[in-house]
């Protein structure tokens, strides 16, 4: 296909070629290949990487791409088409005319187009625009960039609907042929699909891959498969390289292999791949590289499947330990077309957009999960089980390195659950170095996230957090072993929200033994949390039983029964089961998601929960003010001796005056502070004011040493008495509101 010619002349020949197959995200690269390339740099192993997903999208959603698409659709045998597909086909010239300009706009290269898009007579409109509400409530009269981004997203989704109906039913912006990768216990269906002729998307994908392989000529082709929606394309890429370049060795790794392919035994899989490695990829890949690049007959491997004497074998004979997080290097995003990614806004919600809008450098604060107990989670696997935090200074070193290399200062820490103490140290280090970043991460809603810690995180650039509320029922949270209560979640989300940090909650329904009453009460808790303004976004997931979770390993403890004990020869993770309650949880899916969609838009809080369902549900048993009562402020008169005290503000202006108390002169000071939003003043005696100035310089956030409350008290009592009276006085209370943090 000639749309690919001449695009890859700058690519260099390297030993390794790392790819993410279609599709993951439009707005930012999935980080696995960047992590591995960063590690390979530390070993002086040359590598090139590519995100084939974004390259396929850009080839398809271009003037030439749409011309070819509509021409192909016209040449297909006559088949019934929806009115929507007929409308899009009739407007094909409008789509072809506008597509390049819209893509450039979504890449941030054509901002003036927003004014035209917002006129709502520039883009052709099909069914995705049919339910478009009045958007001024979300974007106002001046939010043209975001409004245009949302409208342009609907425009792309219309084209996607046309592709799915008329050209390729497997297409999706963030997944391709996902059905073939889900619950694929047998390889038969996927193998059959791979022996069919290329689909329309396959032809675009292989055209791009062909040009790259021709230039790079790698000795090892590494394919990272994070999700089921990448699996089919991964096999298509491997199939092409095996057929045309049989001398190139091919290896698979990534999240899908780590969770699904731990017992793979079907020999046909190794018609496509020479190696499948599990868990942390650094050492397995290094050993595979050594076996290929050094050409030795006898090789040791780490957690690697391969074919030996015609049989699938699992090799884990290397005695070396996995690399520590301090030694894996900084992710390297070079080779990826960072300026080509597309920012979209699917849902008009400021938190929800985080997953689709903006380019984020991905980093990890800690390997694994420090909690590691949730019964629905894969806590038996190393990616959860092996907890290893990275030193705060090294994390911020990597932040600075990535800013220098990518020109981007947005960071998404992709932890299973970022540890609060490490988040605090990272925030302090960011503030000490005076660097400007925006960052967000996944957390547990635990009580360590005090109001002051949330303020510190916000000051360092934290803009959002996501965390698992799961089932908003204290009984089920105990069964899950989540280690939190609904009341605690409410207080933590309140602390983040008051600090100006957005909060997204992962929600779950259908957990083993969950009753209909608990599902209804859980929805009521969610309604109250959104109404209170302490949640900005959420997403309902139906419980899925996985093979490596406590529920999957010990189903009898959780009141469920596996439908079969048979282990498939291909993928094994999702387990079909029967819940002894016999409840059909599927029936709640639409109502839960529809109500949440409205809550995220700040509306419909006064609807009865029955209104969201077309079948009878029981009445709520939760008090209507449960969350309101949980959110009542607690006193600040509880500072622990070991608490760390930090000052975020600057040096104040001083003004002295004399105040007469019972006829006696008392020397006083007015200290005027200036923060980013306003100026404010406090009055103290001159002695207290001078001490305060001195201690604020010591506890300012830019200093390496952090003082405890006990140390500050001792410092005060070298010259004065009654520290507690001063600490809990009005002047300090004011400073607590403007930048003295107790951590």
C-alpha positions in Angstrom: 0.0 0.0 0.0 1.7 3.2 -1.2 0.6 5.3 1.8 3.6 3.9 3.7 6.4 4.6 1.2 9.3 6.7 2.3 8.3 7.3 5.9 11.0 5.2 7.7 14.2 6.4 6.1 15.5 7.7 9.4 15.1 4.3 11.2 18.4 2.6 12.0 19.4 -1.0 11.9 19.4 -2.5 15.4 19.7 -5.9 17.1 16.2 -5.7 18.7 12.9 -4.4 17.5 10.3 -3.8 20.2 6.6 -3.2 19.3 3.2 -2.7 20.9 0.6 -4.1 18.4 -2.7 -2.4 17.8 -4.5 -1.0 19.8 -4.0 0.6 23.2 -4.3 4.3 23.7 -4.6 7.2 21.2 -3.1 9.9 23.4 0.0 8.3 24.8 2.2 5.2 24.2 1.8 2.2 26.3 5.0 2.2 28.3 6.2 -1.4 28.2 8.6 -1.1 25.3 10.0 2.2 26.7 10.7 0.5 30.0 12.5 -2.4 28.2 14.4 0.0 25.9 15.6 2.0 28.9 16.9 -1.3 30.5 18.6 -2.4 27.3 20.4 1.0 27.2 22.1 0.0 30.5 23.4 -3.1 28.8 24.5 -1.4 25.6 22.1 -3.5 23.5 20.8 -1.5 20.5 17.1 -1.5 20.0 14.3 0.3 18.1 10.7 0.6 19.2 7.4 1.4 17.6 3.7 1.8 18.7 2.1 0.1 15.7 -1.3 1.1 17.0 -1.0 4.8 16.6 0.7 4.3 13.2 -2.2 2.2 11.9 -4.7 4.8 13.3 -2.9 7.7 11.5 -2.7 5.8 8.3 -6.4 5.0 8.4 -7.6 8.4 9.6 -6.0 10.4 6.9 -7.1 11.8 3.5 -5.6 8.9 1.6 -6.7 6.4 4.3 -10.4 7.5 4.1 -10.3 7.6 0.3 -9.1 4.0 0.3 -11.6 3.0 3.1 -14.7 4.4 1.3 -13.5 2.9 -2.1 -13.1 -0.5 -0.4 -16.5 -0.3 1.2 -18.1 0.6 -2.1 -16.5 -2.5 -3.7 -17.9 -4.9 -1.1 -20.9 -7.2 -2.0 -24.3 -5.6 -1.5 -25.4 -6.0 2.1 -28.1 -4.3 4.2 -26.7 -1.1 5.8 -28.1 1.0 8.6 -29.3 4.5 7.9 -26.3 5.8 9.9 -23.8 4.0 7.6 -25.7 5.2 4.5 -25.5 8.8 5.8 -21.7 8.5 6.5 -21.1 7.0 3.0 -23.2 9.9 1.5 -21.0 12.4 3.4 -17.7 10.7 2.5 -16.4 13.8 0.7 -16.9 15.9 3.8 -15.0 13.3 5.9 -12.2 13.1 3.4 -11.9 16.9 3.2 -11.8 17.5 6.9 -9.9 14.5 8.3 -6.3 15.7 8.0 -7.2 19.1 9.6 -9.1 17.4 12.5 -6.2 14.9 13.2 -3.7 17.8 13.3 -6.0 19.6 15.7 -6.2 16.6 18.0 -2.4 16.4 17.9 -2.2 20.0 19.1 -0.8 21.3 15.8 -3.8 23.2 14.5 -5.5 25.0 17.5 -7.3 27.6 15.4 -9.5 24.9 13.9 -11.4 24.8 17.2 -13.3 28.0 16.3 -14.6 26.4 13.2 -15.4 23.1 14.8 -17.4 24.8 17.6 -19.6 26.5 15.0 -21.1 23.0 14.5 -21.4 23.4 10.8 -17.8 22.3 9.9 -17.8 18.6 10.8 -20.2 16.1 9.2 -22.4 14.6 11.9 -23.9 11.1 12.2 -25.4 9.1 15.1 -22.8 10.0 17.7 -24.0 13.6 17.6 -27.7 12.7 17.9 -27.7 12.8 21.7 -25.4 15.8 22.0 -26.6 18.0 24.8 -26.2 21.7 25.2 -22.4 21.9 25.9 -22.2 25.4 27.4 -22.7 24.0 30.9 -19.5 22.0 30.4 -17.3 24.3 28.3 -18.8 27.8 28.8 -18.5 30.3 26.1 -14.7 30.4 26.0 -13.7 26.7 26.3 -13.4 26.3 22.6 -10.4 23.9 22.6 -12.0 21.3 24.8 -15.4 21.7 23.2 -13.9 21.2 19.8 -11.9 18.2 21.0 -15.1 16.6 22.3 -16.9 17.3 19.0 -13.9 16.0 17.0 -14.0 12.8 19.1 -17.6 12.2 18.2 -16.7 12.7 14.5 -14.0 10.0 14.8 -16.4 7.7 16.6 -18.9 8.1 13.7 -16.2 7.0 11.3 -15.4 4.1 13.6 -19.0 3.0 13.6 -18.9 2.9 9.8 -15.8 0.8 9.8 -17.2 -1.7 12.3 -20.5 -2.0 10.4 -19.2 -2.0 6.8 -15.5 -2.9 6.7 -14.1 -4.7 9.8 -16.3 -5.7 12.8 -13.2 -6.3 14.9 -12.1 -2.6 14.9 -11.9 -0.5 18.0 -9.8 2.6 18.9 -8.3 0.9 22.0 -8.6 -2.8 21.0 -8.7 -5.0 18.0 -10.4 -8.4 17.8 -10.6 -8.4 21.6 -13.2 -11.3 21.5 -10.5 -13.7 20.2 -8.2 -12.9 23.2 -10.8 -13.1 25.9 -11.2 -16.5 27.6 -9.3 -18.2 24.8 -8.7 -21.5 26.7 -8.3 -23.1 23.3 -6.1 -21.7 20.5 -8.4 -23.1 17.8 -10.5 -20.0 17.1 -7.6 -17.6 17.0 -5.5 -20.1 14.9 -8.4 -20.3 12.5 -8.7 -16.5 12.2 -5.0 -16.3 11.6 -5.3 -18.7 8.7 -7.9 -16.5 7.0 -7.0 -13.8 4.5 -5.9 -10.5 5.8 -8.6 -8.2 7.0 -8.6 -4.6 5.9 -6.8 -3.5 9.1 -4.3 -6.4 8.8 -3.3 -5.0 5.4 -2.6 -1.6 6.9 -0.7 -3.1 9.8 1.4 -5.4 7.8 2.2 -2.6 5.3 3.6 -0.5 8.1 5.5 -3.5 9.7 7.0 -4.5 6.4 8.6 -1.1 5.9 10.1 -1.1 9.4 11.4 -4.7 9.4 13.0 -4.1 6.0 15.1 -1.2 7.4 15.7 -2.4 11.0 16.6 -6.0 10.1 16.6 -7.0 13.8 17.9 -10.3 15.1 15.1 -10.4 17.8 11.6 -9.1 17.3 9.9 -8.4 20.7 6.2 -8.0 20.9 4.6 -6.7 24.1 1.0 -7.8 24.5 -0.6 -5.9 27.4 -4.3 -6.8 26.8 -6.6 -9.3 25.0 -7.3 -6.5 22.4 -3.6 -6.7 21.3 -3.4 -10.4 20.9 -4.7 -11.0 17.4 -2.5 -8.2 16.0 0.5 -9.6 17.8 0.1 -13.0 16.2 -0.5 -11.4 12.8 2.8 -9.4 13.1 4.7 -12.6 14.3 3.1 -14.6 11.4 4.3 -12.1 8.8 7.9 -12.0 10.1 8.1 -15.8 10.5 7.0 -16.2 6.9 9.1 -13.5 5.2 12.1 -13.3 7.6 12.4 -16.8 9.1 15.9 -16.0 10.5 14.5 -13.4 12.9 13.7 -14.8 16.3 10.4 -13.6 17.9 9.5 -13.2 21.6 6.2 -12.3 23.3 5.9 -10.7 26.8 3.6 -8.3 28.6 0.5 -8.3 30.7 -1.5 -10.8 28.7 1.3 -13.4 28.7 1.9 -12.8 32.5 -1.7 -13.5 33.4 -3.1 -15.7 30.7 -0.3 -17.8 29.2 1.3 -19.2 32.4 0.3 -22.8 31.4 0.4 -22.6 27.6 1.0 -26.0 26.0 -0.3 -25.8 22.5 2.6 -26.3 20.1 0.9 -24.3 17.3 1.5 -21.1 19.3 5.2 -21.7 18.6 4.7 -21.6 14.9 4.5 -17.8 15.5 6.7 -17.2 18.5 10.1 -18.7 19.5 9.8 -17.5 23.1 7.1 -16.4 25.5 8.5 -14.8 28.7 6.6 -14.1 31.9 6.6 -11.4 34.6 9.4 -8.8 34.8 10.9 -8.7 31.3 14.4 -7.3 31.9 16.3 -10.5 32.8 14.4 -12.9 30.6 14.9 -10.6 27.6 18.6 -10.2 28.4 19.1 -14.0 28.5 17.2 -14.4 25.3 19.3 -11.7 23.7 22.5 -13.5 24.9 21.3 -16.8 23.4 20.7 -15.1 20.0 23.4 -12.5 19.8 26.2 -14.8 21.2 25.1 -17.9 19.3 25.9 -20.4 22.1 24.5 -23.9 21.9 23.7 -24.1 25.6 21.7 -21.3 27.1 20.0 -20.6 30.4 16.6 -18.9 30.5 14.4 -17.1 33.1 10.6 -17.8 33.1 10.5 -18.6 29.4 8.4 -21.0 27.3 10.0 -22.3 24.1 9.8 -25.4 21.8 12.3 -28.1 22.4 12.3 -31.4 20.5 8.8 -30.6 19.3 7.4 -30.0 22.8 6.5 -26.9 24.7 8.9 -26.5 27.7 9.2 -24.0 30.4 12.7 -22.9 31.2 13.6 -21.2 34.5 17.1 -22.5 35.0 19.0 -19.3 35.3 20.0 -18.8 38.9 20.3 -15.0 38.6 17.8 -12.8 40.5 15.7 -10.3 38.8 17.1 -6.8 38.5 16.3 -4.3 41.3 14.2 -1.3 40.3 17.1 1.0 40.9 19.0 -0.9 38.2 16.5 -1.1 35.3 17.2 2.4 33.9 14.9 5.2 32.9 12.2 4.5 30.4 13.3 5.6 26.9 10.6 7.0 24.6 12.9 7.7 21.7 11.8 6.3 18.3 8.1 6.7 19.3 6.3 9.5 17.4 5.4 11.5 20.5 4.1 14.5 18.6 1.7 12.3 16.6 -0.5 11.0 19.4 -4.2 12.1 19.4 -5.9 13.7 22.5 -9.6 13.0 22.6 -12.4 13.7 25.0 -15.0 11.0 25.0 -17.0 11.9 28.1 -17.5 15.5 29.2 -15.9 14.9 32.6 -12.6 16.5 33.7 -11.3 13.4 35.5 -12.5 10.8 33.0 -10.5 12.6 30.3 -7.2 11.7 32.0 -7.1 8.4 30.2 -7.6 9.8 26.7 -6.4 13.4 26.7 -2.8 14.6 26.9 0.6 12.9 26.6 1.8 11.2 29.8 5.3 9.9 30.5 4.7 6.7 32.4 6.8 5.8 35.5 6.5 3.5 38.5 7.0 4.5 42.2 7.0 0.9 43.4 7.0 -2.5 41.9 4.0 -4.6 43.1 1.5 -3.7 45.7 2.3 -2.8 49.3 -1.1 -4.0 50.5 -1.3 -7.2 48.4 -4.4 -8.7 50.1 -7.4 -7.9 47.9 -9.2 -11.2 47.2 -10.2 -10.4 43.6 -6.7 -9.5 42.7 -3.8 -11.5 41.2 -1.9 -11.4 44.4 -0.2 -14.7 43.8 1.7 -13.3 40.8 5.0 -11.5 41.0 3.7 -8.2 39.4 1.5 -7.8 42.6 3.3 -10.0 45.1 6.9 -8.7 44.9 6.8 -5.2 46.5 9.8 -3.1 45.9 9.7 0.7 46.2 12.0 3.0 44.3 13.9 5.7 46.2 12.2 9.1 45.9 15.4 10.8 44.7 15.8 8.3 41.9 12.2 8.7 40.9 12.7 12.5 40.6 16.0 11.9 38.8 14.0 9.9 36.2 11.3 12.6 36.1 14.0 15.2 35.2 15.6 12.9 32.6 12.3 12.2 30.9 11.4 15.9 30.8 14.7 16.6 29.1 14.3 13.7 26.6 10.6 14.1 25.8 9.9 17.8 26.4 6.7 16.7 28.3 6.2 17.4 32.0 3.1 15.2 32.5 3.5 12.0 34.4 1.3 9.0 35.1 2.6 6.7 37.8 1.3 3.3 36.8 1.6 1.7 40.2 -0.8 -1.0 41.4 -1.2 1.3 44.4 1.3 4.1 45.1 2.4 4.0 48.8 1.4 7.2 50.7 4.8 7.6 52.5 6.7 7.3 49.2 4.3 9.7 47.5 5.1 12.2 50.3 8.8 11.8 49.8 8.5 12.2 46.0 6.4 15.3 46.5 8.9 16.8 48.9 11.8 16.1 46.4 9.9 17.6 43.5 9.3 20.8 45.6 12.9 20.9 46.8 14.1 20.8 43.2 11.6 23.5 42.1 10.5 21.6 39.0 7.1 22.0 37.5 5.2 18.8 36.7 1.7 17.5 36.5 1.2 13.9 37.8 -1.4 11.4 38.8 -1.5 7.8 40.0 -3.5 4.9 41.5 -3.9 4.7 45.3 -5.7 2.9 48.1 -8.1 5.1 49.9 -6.4 4.7 53.2 -6.4 7.0 56.2 -2.7 8.0 55.7 -4.0 10.5 53.1 -4.7 13.3 55.6 -5.8 16.7 54.4 -2.3 18.1 54.8 -0.7 15.3 52.9 -3.2 15.9 50.0 -2.2 19.6 50.1 1.5 18.6 49.8 0.8 16.3 46.9 -1.2 19.0 45.2 1.6 21.5 45.7 4.0 19.1 44.0 1.8 18.8 40.9 -0.6 16.0 41.7 -3.7 16.7 39.8 -5.7 13.4 40.2 -5.8 10.0 41.8 -7.8 6.9 41.0 -8.5 4.1 43.6 -10.7 1.2 44.2 -13.9 1.7 46.3 -15.0 -1.6 44.7 -18.2 -2.6 46.5 -19.5 0.3 48.7 -20.5 -2.2 51.4 -18.5 -2.7 54.6 -19.4 -6.4 54.8 -18.1 -7.0 51.3 -15.1 -4.7 51.7 -14.1 -7.0 54.7 -14.6 -10.1 52.5 -12.5 -8.5 49.8 -9.9 -7.7 52.5 -9.7 -4.2 51.1 -8.5 -2.7 54.4 -10.8 0.3 54.1 -14.4 1.2 55.1 -16.9 3.3 53.1 -16.7 6.1 55.7 -12.9 6.1 55.4 -13.1 6.3 51.6 -15.5 9.3 51.9 -13.0 11.1 54.2 -10.0 10.5 52.0 -11.8 11.5 48.8 -12.9 14.7 50.7 -9.3 15.4 51.6 -8.2 15.1 48.0 -11.1 17.1 46.6 -10.6 19.9 49.1 -6.9 20.0 48.1 -7.9 20.4 44.5 -7.0 16.9 43.4 -9.6 15.0 41.3 -10.7 11.5 42.3 -11.8 8.6 40.2 -13.3 5.5 41.9 -13.2 1.9 40.5 -16.5 0.3 41.4 -17.5 -3.3 41.4 -20.7 -5.3 41.4 -21.4 -9.0 41.3 -18.8 -10.0 43.9 -19.4 -13.5 45.3 -22.3 -13.6 47.8 -23.3 -10.0 47.0 -27.0 -9.6 47.4 -29.4 -7.5 45.4 -29.8 -5.3 48.5 -26.1 -4.7 48.7 -25.9 -3.7 45.1 -28.7 -1.2 45.6 -27.1 0.2 48.8 -23.8 0.4 47.0 -25.3 2.5 44.3 -26.8 4.7 47.0 -23.4 5.2 48.6 -22.0 6.2 45.2 -24.9 8.6 44.6 -24.2 10.3 48.0 -20.4 10.5 47.3 -21.0 12.3 44.0 -23.7 14.5 45.5 -21.3 15.5 48.2 -18.8 16.5 45.5 -16.0 14.2 46.8 -15.9 12.0 43.7 -15.5 13.4 40.2 -15.5 10.2 38.2 -16.1 6.4 38.4 -16.4 3.2 36.5 -18.5 0.1 37.3 -16.8 -3.3 36.6 -18.6 -6.6 36.9 -16.6 -9.0 39.0 -14.5 -11.5 37.1 -13.0 -14.5 38.8 -9.3 -14.9 37.8 -7.1 -18.0 38.2 -4.4 -16.3 40.3 -6.6 -14.5 42.8 -7.7 -15.9 46.2 -11.2 -16.2 44.9 -10.0 -18.2 41.9 -7.6 -20.3 44.0 -10.0 -21.0 46.9 -13.5 -20.5 45.5 -15.2 -22.6 48.2 -14.2 -19.9 50.8 -16.2 -17.3 48.8 -19.4 -19.3 48.0 -18.7 -19.9 44.3 -18.2 -23.0 42.3 -15.9 -23.3 39.2 -17.8 -24.7 36.2 -14.8 -26.8 35.3 -11.4 -27.7 36.6 -10.0 -28.3 33.1 -6.9 -26.2 32.3 -6.9 -25.1 28.7 -3.9 -25.4 26.4 -3.7 -21.7 25.6 -5.0 -18.9 27.8 -6.0 -19.5 31.4 -7.1 -16.6 33.6 -10.8 -15.8 33.5 -12.8 -18.6 35.2 -16.4 -19.3 34.5 -18.2 -19.9 37.9 -21.6 -20.2 39.6 -22.5 -18.0 42.5 -24.4 -20.0 45.1 -26.8 -17.0 45.5 -28.1 -17.6 42.0 -28.4 -13.9 41.3 -28.1 -12.7 37.7 -25.8 -9.7 38.3 -25.8 -8.9 34.5 -29.3 -7.3 34.9 -27.8 -4.4 36.9 -25.1 -3.4 34.4 -27.2 -0.9 32.3 -28.8 0.9 35.3 -25.5 1.1 37.3 -23.7 2.6 34.3 -26.4 4.9 33.2 -26.9 6.4 36.7 -23.1 6.8 37.1 -22.9 8.6 33.8 -25.4 11.1 35.0 -23.8 11.5 38.4 -20.5 12.3 36.7 -22.2 15.1 34.9 -23.5 16.5 38.2 -27.2 15.7 37.5 -30.1 13.4 38.6 -29.1 13.1 42.3 -32.8 13.5 43.2 -33.9 10.5 41.1 -35.2 7.5 42.9 -32.8 4.5 42.4 -35.7 2.5 41.0 -35.8 5.0 38.1 -32.5 3.5 36.7 -33.8 0.0 36.4 -36.6 -1.6 34.4 -37.2 -4.3 37.1 -38.2 -4.1 40.7 -35.4 -3.4 43.2 -35.6 -3.3 47.0 -35.7 0.0 48.9 -32.4 1.5 50.1 -31.4 0.7 53.7 -28.6 3.3 53.8 -29.3 6.5 55.8 -29.8 9.4 53.3 -27.1 11.4 55.2 -24.6 8.6 55.7 -21.8 10.3 53.7 -22.7 13.7 55.0 -22.2 12.6 58.6 -18.9 10.7 57.6 -17.5 14.0 56.2 -17.8 16.1 59.3 -14.5 17.9 59.9 -12.2 16.7 62.6 -10.3 19.1 64.9 -6.6 19.9 64.1 -5.7 19.7 67.8 -4.1 16.3 67.5 -0.5 16.9 66.3 1.7 13.8 67.0 5.3 14.4 68.3 6.8 12.5 65.3 4.7 14.4 62.7 6.8 16.2 60.1 6.2 19.9 59.7 6.7 21.6 56.4 6.2 25.2 55.2 5.1 25.7 51.6 4.9 29.5 51.7 7.6 32.2 51.3 9.2 34.9 53.6 6.7 37.5 54.9 6.9 41.3 55.2 7.5 42.5 58.7 5.9 45.5 60.4 6.5 46.4 64.1 4.2 48.3 66.4 3.5 48.7 70.1 0.4 47.5 71.8 -0.6 48.5 75.3 -1.9 45.7 77.5 -3.1 46.7 80.9 -1.3 50.0 80.5 2.1 48.3 79.7 3.7 48.4 76.2 4.1 45.1 74.4 6.2 45.0 71.2 4.2 43.4 68.4 4.7 42.4 64.8 2.4 42.2 61.8 3.7 39.5 59.4 2.2 39.8 55.9 2.4 36.7 53.7 1.8 36.5 49.9 0.7 33.2 48.4 -0.2 32.7 44.7 -3.9 33.7 45.2 -3.9 36.3 48.0 -2.1 38.1 50.7 -2.9 37.7 54.4 -1.5 39.0 57.8 -1.1 37.6 61.3 -0.2 39.4 64.5 2.3 38.1 67.1 4.5 39.4 69.8 7.9 40.4 68.6 9.6 37.5 70.3 7.1 35.0 68.9 7.3 36.6 65.5 11.1 36.5 65.3 11.0 32.8 66.4 8.3 32.1 63.8 10.4 33.7 61.0 13.4 31.7 62.1 11.5 28.4 62.2 9.7 29.0 58.9 13.1 29.3 57.2 14.1 26.0 58.7 11.0 24.1 57.8 10.6 25.5 54.3 10.0 22.8 51.8 13.1 23.6 49.8 15.4 22.4 52.7 16.7 18.9 52.7 16.1 18.4 56.5 12.5 17.9 57.6 11.7 18.8 61.2 9.3 17.0 63.5 6.8 18.6 65.7 8.9 17.5 68.7 12.0 19.3 67.3 10.1 22.4 66.6 8.7 22.4 70.2 12.2 21.9 71.6 13.5 24.8 69.5 10.7 27.1 70.8 11.2 26.1 74.4 14.9 27.2 74.3 13.7 30.8 74.6 10.0 30.7 75.5 7.3 28.7 77.3 3.9 27.3 76.6 4.5 26.1 73.1 1.2 24.3 72.8 -0.7 27.6 73.6 1.2 29.2 70.7 0.9 26.3 68.3 -2.9 26.1 68.7 -3.3 29.9 68.6 -5.1 31.9 65.9 -1.9 33.0 64.0 -0.7 29.4 63.6 -4.2 28.3 62.8 -4.2 30.8 59.9 -0.8 29.6 58.7 -2.2 26.0 58.8 -4.7 27.2 56.2 -2.1 28.8 54.1 0.9 26.4 54.0 2.1 25.0 57.3 1.5 21.2 56.8 1.6 18.5 59.4 2.6 15.3 57.8 
